[in-house]
């Protein structure tokens, strides 16, 4: 599972920040392009798209599941948030502040979005503080030692996976996902 997510790294590191830069029509960077910088951009871009996706789904559809075997939409949002807390707690060297949260718990839309927002706020300073030397520092994960740089990669890849899943749920409800809407607006303005 972790190996398959690493294959997505090239896309995460370059395509997501590049798309965000194109959408914002940002000036080219003046300094070096670094792994840490690209991952921070990917993290923040993906968090914005995830939050917007969660906001687009109507409250009465947070229990929507395309088939009985898969998670309802609100549980996807909670799963993402709890996973982010868990990953960032490793970076911080502490137990997850939401270790007792259950993704299956019933939440309102506001509660699920609040959980997602708080996980982003918990992770953002940790991801922003990463640099090329801290990428190779080791963190303890259960009984293993893992390079800290793998954690922001996992955050970005898992975020993309969840965004893709949420986008399908949105489309099944006739809603346009945020990235698609921006692409359409960009094409209109050209």
Secondary structure, DSSP 8 states (H G I E B T S, - for coil): -HHHHHHTHHIIIIIIHHHHHHHHT----SS---HHHHHHHHHHHHHHHHHHHHHHS-GGGTT--SSTTS--HHHHHHHHHHHHHHHHHHHHTS--TTTT--TTS---HHHHHHHHHHHHHHHHHHHHH--TTGGGSEEEETTEEEETHHHHHHHHHHHHHHHHHHHHHHHHTT---HHHHHHHHHHHH-
